[in-house]
Amino acid sequence: EAVPVGEGGMAAIIGLDDETIAVACEKATKEAGEVQPVNFNCPGQTVIAGTTKGVEKAVEELKAAGAKKAVILPVSAPFHSTLMKPAAEKLADELAKVTIHDAAFPVVSNYTGELETKAEEIKANLVAQADHPVRWITCVKTMQAFGADTFVEAGPGKTLCGFNRRIDRSIKSLNVENLESLQKTLDYLKEVR
């Protein structure tokens, strides 16, 4: 509902630094429509999001700037962009009905990339992440600084495992997407105990 289907989109940009991507997005915003970097996935891979025309113009600019790849993603909305503010507001209304307690162990916000334990911070950052960039690189480095060296990705695929390898090859990343991968992960965790 925040952005009608077909009026917003996202694109993955491979092989350019964040500064070059930001500058191209600023130029595309002025010329065609709002677009911004929204997912800082791993070194050399950033996703942009915004209006359809803004994303298309930014992709054109980024290809000209030397991107190895600039691919429009098949998504239904410009997630994590400022265009998602109406969705963030609705999320805030819904989260206001939910009781969240202070965390027994720190949670890393993909909005701030920082450790949090206070319920109000966690709730506010859940809302903010809807219309602000995801800072996965920062999140991973924060978790490493906290002492994490093994990560388990829950859900279909191994996308985050791949990002983690590009962030730091020393990270052990496992995924759980079905019973077989769950058993493999449990077996590994039993071994390292």
Residue pairs with C-beta under 8 A, 6 or more apart in sequence:
1 86
1 87
1 90
2 77
2 83
2 84
2 85
2 86
2 87
3 77
3 78
3 83
3 84
5 76
5 77
6 52
7 51
7 52
8 49
8 50
8 51
8 52
8 55
8 77
8 78
8 81
8 83
9 49
9 50
9 51
9 52
9 55
9 56
9 72
9 73
9 75
9 78
10 38
10 47
10 48
10 49
10 55
10 72
10 73
10 75
10 78
10 79
11 47
11 48
11 49
11 55
11 58
11 59
11 70
11 71
11 72
11 73
12 45
12 46
12 47
12 69
12 70
12 71
12 73
13 21
13 45
13 46
13 47
13 48
13 59
13 62
13 67
13 69
13 70
14 44
14 45
14 67
14 68
14 69
14 70
14 71
15 44
15 66
15 67
15 68
15 69
16 44
16 46
16 62
16 65
16 66
16 67
16 68
18 37
18 40
18 46
20 62
20 65
21 37
21 46
21 48
21 62
22 36
22 37
24 58
24 61
24 62
24 65
25 35
25 36
25 37
25 48
25 50
25 54
25 58
27 57
27 58
27 61
28 35
28 50
28 54
28 55
28 57
28 58
28 60
28 61
29 35
29 36
29 50
29 54
31 57
32 51
32 53
32 54
32 56
32 57
33 50
33 51
33 52
33 53
33 54
33 57
34 50
34 51
34 54
34 81
34 82
34 83
35 48
35 49
35 50
35 51
35 54
35 55
35 57
35 58
35 81
36 48
36 49
36 50
36 81
36 82
36 133
37 46
37 47
37 48
37 133
38 47
38 48
38 49
38 78
38 79
38 80
38 81
38 133
38 134
39 46
39 47
39 49
39 80
39 133
39 134
39 136
40 46
40 133
40 134
40 135
40 136
40 137
40 138
41 47
41 134
41 136
41 137
41 163
42 136
42 137
42 162
42 163
42 164
42 166
42 167
43 137
43 166
43 167
44 166
45 163
45 166
47 73
48 55
48 58
48 59
49 55
49 78
49 79
49 80
49 81
49 83
50 58
50 78
50 81
50 83
51 78
51 83
55 72
55 78
56 72
59 70
59 72
62 70
63 70
77 83
77 84
77 87
78 84
80 129
80 130
80 131
80 132
80 133
80 134
81 131
82 131
82 132
83 131
84 130
84 131
85 131
87 130
87 131
88 127
88 128
88 130
88 131
91 126
91 127
91 130
92 127
95 123
95 126
95 127
98 123
100 119
100 122
100 123
101 119
102 117
102 118
102 119
103 116
103 117
103 118
103 119
103 122
105 117
106 115
106 116
106 117
106 146
107 115
107 116
107 117
107 122
108 114
108 115
108 116
108 139
108 142
108 143
109 116
109 121
109 122
109 125
109 128
109 129
109 139
110 129
110 134
110 135
110 136
110 139
111 125
111 128
111 129
111 132
111 133
111 134
111 135
112 125
112 135
113 135
113 138
113 139
113 141
113 142
114 142
115 142
115 146
116 122
116 125
136 160
136 163
136 167
137 167
140 151
140 163
140 164
140 167
140 168
140 171
141 167
143 151
144 168
144 171
149 170
149 171
149 172
150 171
150 172
150 173
150 174
150 189
150 192
151 160
151 161
151 164
151 171
151 172
151 173
151 174
152 173
152 174
152 175
152 176
152 185
153 159
153 160
153 161
153 173
153 174
153 175
153 176
154 175
154 176
154 177
155 175
155 176
155 177
156 177
157 175
157 177
158 173
158 175
160 173
160 175
161 173
161 174
161 175
164 171
164 173
165 171
165 173
174 181
174 184
174 185
174 188
175 181
175 185
176 182
176 185
